[in-house]
Amino acid sequence: MDMNDTDPAALAAAFAEFLAARSAAPEPAQPARTLYTIPEAVEVLRISRAHLYNLINRGSVKSTRLGRRVLIPAAEIERLQRGDSAA
């Protein structure tokens, strides 16, 4: 299409072609999440920080420490979402 072409139909067709090509491009895949921080876990589980720490301290939720950070494995988040209470 010539940029000097002012035909509205041609412009609309070119724009539609552009949008179709853009939407057909696959989104880059996100790597599977394996660990959640405490703030991320409480947001996903919709529980308070205090409750999550209580579950961790009781041994009901497995966690790991990386330096000062407490991380929750994604499998634990999924288990809690399923309603499985056995640790």
N, C-alpha and C positions, 0 to 999 in steps of 0.2 A: 504494500500500500504506500502510495506517495504521500509524504507528510503535508503536501500542499493541497491534497484532495480534501474537499470540504463536504463531500457527499455524506449525509448523516447515516444512510444505510450501510455504506462501506465502513464508516467509523464504528458503527454499532457491531458489525460483523467482526471487525478486527478486535474490538474489545471483548466480545464473546469468545473469540478464539483464544485470546490471551488468558481469560479467566478459566476456560476449560483446561488449558495446558497447565496452569498454575494449580488448579485443584486436583489434577490427575497425578501430580508429583507426590510420591509417598512421603509421609512424615518420617523423620529419623527416629529410629527405635530407641526408647529409653531403656537403659540397663535395668534389670530387675533389682529392686531394692532388697537388700539383705538385712540392714540394720536401721532402727529408728532411734532418734534421740528422744529424751523424755518429753519435750514439748511436742514433737511430732506424734509420739505414741498417744499422748492424752488427747490430742486433737482428733486422731483417727478413731480412738476408742470412746471419745466423748465422756471421759471421766476426769476427776481432778488429779492434780499432781500428787497430792497427799495420798489419795486412794491408790494410785499406781505405786508410789513408794511403799505403802503398807503391803501391797501384794508382793512386791519384790522382797521386802524384809521377812515376810512370812514364808517365802519360798514358793509361792503360788505362781510367780512369773519369773522365768529365767532372764538374767541380764548379764552383761559383761561390762567391764570397765576398760576404757582406753584413756589412759592418763586420768584426768579428773572427770571425764565424760562417762555417763552411764548410758549404755546402748541396749536396746531391746531387739532380739532377733525377729525378723519378719514372721517366722513360723509361730512365735509366741503371740504376735498380734493377730495372726490368722486364727490361731487356736481360740483366743479370747473372743473374737468376732463370731466364731461358730458356737460359742457358749460352752465349750469343753472346759471344765474347771480342773481336770486332773493335770498336774504339772509333770 
